[in-house]
Amino acid sequence: EGGDPDLLAALKAVRLKLARERQVPAYVIFSDRTLIDMTALQPRNLDEFAQVNGVGAAKLKDFGKVFLAAIAAYAGG
């Protein structure tokens, strides 16, 4: 669906780690649809991250920096 499968796998790993830390199902962090949208958009900052489907103010605050770091690491920057 327009996303990089390797980046998607990396984002799913981040989501799983966060879910285990919080003792919640992975979908509570972000849905697969949201992760797919992240791989397609590859946001570089919090403003761009806020445009991802399924990212609201609370999730932006809680998870934005973590997922942006994972995307940046994957993209090599």
N, C-alpha and C positions, 0 to 999 in steps of 0.2 A: 504493500500500500504506500509506496513512495518513500519508505524508510530503509536505512541500512541495517541488514540483519545482525551484523556484528555489534553495532552501536545499540541496537535493541536488546541484545543479549546482555551487554554491559549495564544498561539501565535496569533491566530486570534483576540483575544481581544486586544492584544498589537498593532497589525496592525490597527485595527479599531480606537483605541485611537490616534495613530500617524496620520492616515488619516484625522480624524476630526480636529486635531490641525492644519494640513497643508491645510485643505479644499480641499482635493483631493479624488478620489475614492480609496478604499482599495487596489485594484490591482496595483495601482501606487507604493505603498510601496513594496509589494511583492505579487506574484501570489500564488494561492493555491498550485500549484505544488512546488514552492519554500518552502512554509511552511511545506508541507508534507516531503520534502527532509530534512528539519531541524529536524523534529521529528524522522526521520530514523537515521540520522547521529549524532544528539545531540552534536554539536561542543562545545568544552570547551574553546577555545581561538580564537582570530581573524584569525590566520593562518588556523585553521580548518573551521571556518565560511566562509572563502574565497573559500573553496572547495564546498560549497553548490550550487546546481544548481540554476542559476538566480541571484547570488550575484556577482556584479562587484565592481570595486574599489570605485565608488561613494557611492553605497549602503552599502558597507562594512564600509566606513568612517561614513556615516550618521546614520546607524541603527545597526551596529555590536554589540556595547556594550549593547544597549537596549535589543536586542533579546538574546544575550548571558546571560544577567542577568535573563531574564525570563526562559530560559532553565535551568540555574543553580538553580534558586529558585524551579523549578518544580522537579529537580533531587535531591533536598535536599542538595545542596552544591554549 
